[in-house]
Amino acid sequence: MSVFSKPTLKLWLIPVGLILLNFILKIIFLGRRDIAMDEPFTIFYAQAGFPALFEMLKTENNPPLFFVLLHYWIKVFGISALSVRFLPFLFSTLTAPVIYLTGRRFFSVRSGILASLIFTFSNYHLAFSHEARVYPLFALLTCFSMYFFFSLVQNPERRTPLYLLILANVLLIYSHFFGFFVIVIQLLSCLIFPDTRKATKICLQAQVATLFFYLPYFPVFFSRFFASSGGTWVPPPVFSDLYTMVWRFSNVPVVTVFFLMILTAAVVKYFMEWRNSLVLLSPFHKILLLWFFFPYLAIFLLSYKIPMFLDRYMIFTSIAFYLLVAHAIIYIWGSRKNIFYVLSVLAVGGMLLTFNPNIDNHRRLKKVIEVIHDLKKKETLVLMCPEWLDLGFTYYYNQEYFKDYGNLRQNLQKESIFPVSHPDQIPQGIMEKATSVILLEEWPEVVDKNNEVLKKISGRFSDCRVINIPEAYKMYYFSRRK
């Protein structure tokens, strides 16, 4: 049979359509937002040589895979916003067909279509696809890992899914430390569900092989784990965060409530039928439930000790949530086509109507630099707090300085620009000679709770003007009275 026969074309029509739809929706505003937040950090070290990159990774809470991929990408395409975001955009685009194929093969064609469309119109995933960070890759590799794990459970005798699962899991835990939750999900599935135990031995082999390939990175993993166990910048959760996180998966509250009602109705129906011995869950349904609920609740509870219940860290659970919602609609009303189509339209339509392809990161860093260029004179001292603002600042201030990763701060200091987190870091001699000082702040209370940097400058200069910069940044202009 020809590869262009009608059955083959029909088989691939939906995945190709999903790729095109995601490509169009996510590329339109890909380069519009300013490079900000964690993006400058990722870009800066990805462009660096491997010695500098791997030295940094010893104190970084992300493994090397995305940095390495972006390193080679930058060598070819440069560090423009469009370029560095194209890679995560591509990963997010490819996630949609993998969700569909997972749903089609292990649940139903309808499940695959519904879940992949909910994903496609998710503002949550759109935002990450427009950010030069690892999270779309993390989501894609989670999908591949679970697909191959489902395949292994379906037929433990086949070797190809085993090798592909090992590959996917190795890449997964080299992309993000939370990839270990996916491995735990797979191990628990084989150990606690009787109808998956035939795959236990082969699953254990896969995970042992995975961990073997991770041996070189275990020292860094344990080092970062113990460093983070002392506390992070992430605040401890509150109970309402369990709902808020689902809200982020679902665009707006009305869609969130609709999805939760669908899931609740499915649970009620299942227990009613289970009591009458009319229905039993397949192993794939059990694994899907574990995929969502185990890490979602475990990370929430662990966050009271080590705060980590953050939207970007939970991205791998959102895929399971979309598959659960899709299957719940089919499970409850799939046999009644009219109701099924109405609910499907409401689910996908709700996501579509609230979809925003031009999500803002509320960072006007380019505008900030324009203002600084206008205000800065030869005798002006520029300070930024916290000091990690230096990378985003330099990206727009002077990209040649940014590319000179070994001498970035030295280049800034030649122009009397200093990143500081503490008043003692302010160069006293330069400040005494300066005719004016510009102070740029973004969340300074993280490192300077009592605004000591601002107080020290205010004590040396009589005139202070607040420069209005929208949203995240705050700027002060100090000058001496003439």
Number of C-alpha atoms within 10 A of each C-alpha: 7 7 8 9 9 10 12 12 12 11 10 12 11 16 21 15 13 22 19 14 16 25 17 13 18 25 20 11 15 23 17 13 20 19 27 21 18 15 18 23 17 19 27 20 21 25 24 18 13 14 8 14 18 17 10 11 16 16 13 14 16 20 22 20 17 23 26 20 12 28 24 13 18 17 11 10 13 15 23 15 19 21 17 27 24 23 23 24 26 18 19 28 27 21 25 28 25 21 28 25 22 24 24 15 14 18 18 16 14 18 28 27 23 25 26 29 25 24 28 28 26 23 23 22 24 26 19 21 26 31 28 28 25 24 24 29 26 27 24 24 25 26 24 21 26 24 23 23 27 23 20 24 25 16 13 21 13 13 12 12 21 21 13 18 25 23 19 23 29 22 24 27 26 21 22 21 17 19 22 16 18 22 23 14 19 23 17 16 25 22 16 10 13 11 15 21 16 17 20 21 11 19 25 14 12 23 20 13 16 21 18 12 17 17 10 10 15 13 12 15 20 11 14 18 13 10 13 15 11 10 15 12 9 12 14 19 19 12 9 8 14 14 13 16 18 20 19 17 25 29 22 17 14 11 21 22 15 17 24 15 13 20 20 13 15 21 14 12 14 18 14 13 13 13 9 9 9 10 12 11 10 13 19 19 16 14 23 21 15 18 25 21 15 17 20 18 13 12 20 23 17 15 19 14 13 19 21 23 25 17 15 16 16 21 22 26 22 23 25 23 23 25 27 23 23 30 24 21 24 24 16 19 16 16 10 10 11 11 15 17 15 12 19 18 14 16 24 21 17 20 24 18 11 15 20 18 19 18 17 14 16 14 19 18 23 18 14 21 18 12 15 18 11 8 13 17 15 10 15 22 25 23 26 22 26 21 18 17 22 23 25 23 22 20 23 19 20 14 14 13 19 26 18 14 16 13 11 18 18 13 17 19 13 9 15 20 20 21 23 23 21 17 17 11 13 18 15 11 8 13 19 12 11 20 18 23 26 24 23 22 19 19 13 23 14 12 14 17 10 11 14 16 23 17 11 13 18 16 8 13 19 11 12 16 11 12 16 12 15 13 11 13 18 17 20 18 20 23 19 13 9 4
